[in-house]
Amino acid sequence: MIYMDNAASSWPKPEGVWLAMEKNIRNVGANPSRGAHRLALEAGRALYQAREKVAEFFGAPDPTGVVFTHNATAALNQAIKGYLHPGDHVVTTSMEHNSVIRPLRSMARRGVEVTVVQCDGEGFIRPEDLKKAVRPNTRMIALTHASNVTGTLMPAGEAVDIARQGEAILLLDVAQTAGLLPFSLHELQADMIAFPGHKGLLGPQGTGGLYIRPGLVLEPLLEGGTGSHSELEYQPDVLPDRYESGTPNTVGLAGLAAGIDFIRQVGADEIRRHEADLTAHFLEELKNIPGVKVYGPRDTAQRVGVVSLNLGDIGSSEVGFMLDRVYDIAVRTGLHCSPLAHQTLGTVRQGTVRFSFSFFNTHEEVSEAVKALRAIGREFLG
């Protein structure tokens, strides 16, 4: 199979990822921080090593600011519901994933004001429009780093500056950029970033997290056993325990650490270059297919390797079915859990066919995908 659904979950994984997971479950298997025996201590070391590697990878100043969750959605919920209160105002965009929009709509029922700033037809947000939306009671700007529908890169640096001009913080959803677009918190200065482990970071599903800058305090969504301060009947304030209740996915986090090791060995810049080359190749070839409409910017410097398209008025699910069953190519179709983005693009009825590349895709696979689209177009459009 030619797998081009990496924006949903990357595959295949580097060999080191599943070997690290197998080693952990075979040789350790214990609950970290829940005992003094050597296996519990070894599990605790594996957990801390994963935390250190994530912190170093993102340029976070303190590993304890990295809070592990089971995906980016859980991280975004912790950030949004843990920070905002009735009477607060939050600014977001029309290209956000439901993992941002749905928690915000939930908070709106509790008295949080939400402003959704409209993006343009390529998915871009103008910084000046973000700035105009800010009010005296704005406490958060919630922004995707790159759209999961169009791949469009958002002006995160400008958003930080806008937040700093008032009393707001920037929450950045890096689901489509972590591991794929080199960036560092030393330069970006986002207050919180929510990341998945199973996409560009090449780890397994069931991993992810939230970076919280020093000094920022949230209400925890979960409370319970942390393996620390067991004498207390209340949630401990120490980090990251305040936000990590229950047994962690130690096996998965060992795999996530190995995924980060692979990225560092290959080089984040090299991964970005390869992804951009594949995207440029794909976009150039699509120009020669009659009836194709591509969404998002053509310049690969303005996007990640996520390309949504439609073939004439053919339903996106029908195109995806043909790609899978006839050509053995895996893509994502429909609304991609981002209905506001599709309202912005005018594709709510049809959805889109989304191709998303990884370091393990090749130019030969891109050519095969183009051939398949051309053949489907000839069959259905004439």
C-alpha positions, 0 to 999 in steps of 0.5 A: 500500500502507498500510505498518504494519510500521515496527517491523521497518523504517521506510518510506517514507524521507524524500527527503533520505535517498536523495538523500544516499546517491545523492550519496555513491555518485555523487560520493565512493564512496571508502574512508574513512581508507584514503588521502590523496586527496581522495575518501578524505578526503571519505568520511572527512568523511561518516563523521565527520559521521554519527558527530557527528550520532548523538552529538549526537542521543543526547546522547553526550559524545564522538562517538568513543564511537559505534561503527557496526555494520550493525544493532542485533543486531551492536551488542548482540553486541559489547556482550554478548560484549565485556563479559561474562566467565565467572563474571559474572552478567547480569539481563534480562527476559522481553520481550527480543528474540532479539538479546539472548537468543541472545547471552546463551544463548551466553555462558551456555555459556561460564560467564556466569550469566543471570537472566531476570526475568518481566514481567507480562501487559502486558509491564511489568517491576517495578523491584523485581523487577529489583533482587531479581535483582541479585547481588554478581557482577552485571555487566550489566542488559540491557533493552529500552527498549520491547518490539517485541511490545507497545510497552511502555516499560520503566523504564530510569531505575530500571534505571540506578539499580539498576545503579549500586547495585552493580557492574553496567552498563546495556545498553539496546536502543533499537531501538523508541525511537531517533528515536521517543521523545525521550531523552538520555544526559545524563538517562538515563545508560545505559552502552551503547545499541544502536540500528538506523539503519533504524527510527525513525532513518529511515536505510537498512538495514545501519546501526546502532551501539553507544554506549559510555560513556567509560571502558568497555572491551570486547573487540572482536568483529572485528579487522582493517583500521581505516585507522589505525595500520597499522603495528601487528599488533594491534588499535589501542586508539583509539576508535572504531577498536578496534571498527570493522574493515573498510570501513564502510557509508559510503553508508548512514551518509550516509543515516542522517545525513540521517534524523537531519537530518529528525527534527531538522527536524520535531522529535522531540516532534512525531514522538512526538505524531503516533505517540501520536495514531495509536496512541490512535486505533487502540486506541480503534477496536479496542474496537468490533471483536468478538473483538479481543484487544490486548496491552500497555498502553492508555495511550499514555504507557506505550508506543510505536506498536507494537500487537499483537493477535489476532482470536479464535482465527484464526491471526495469519499468516492475518490478516496474509495477508488484510490484505496480499492483500485490503486491501493493508496490510503488517503483521508476524505470528508471534513477531517474533523474541521467543519469551520475550515471547510466552511471557509473553503466552501467544501462542506458539501463535497469535503476534500481528498487529503494527501499527507506525506511523511519522511517515508514517502517517495517521489515514485509514490507521488507519481503513482498517486498522480497517475491514479488521480488522472485515471479516476478523472478520465473515468468520471469526468471524461 
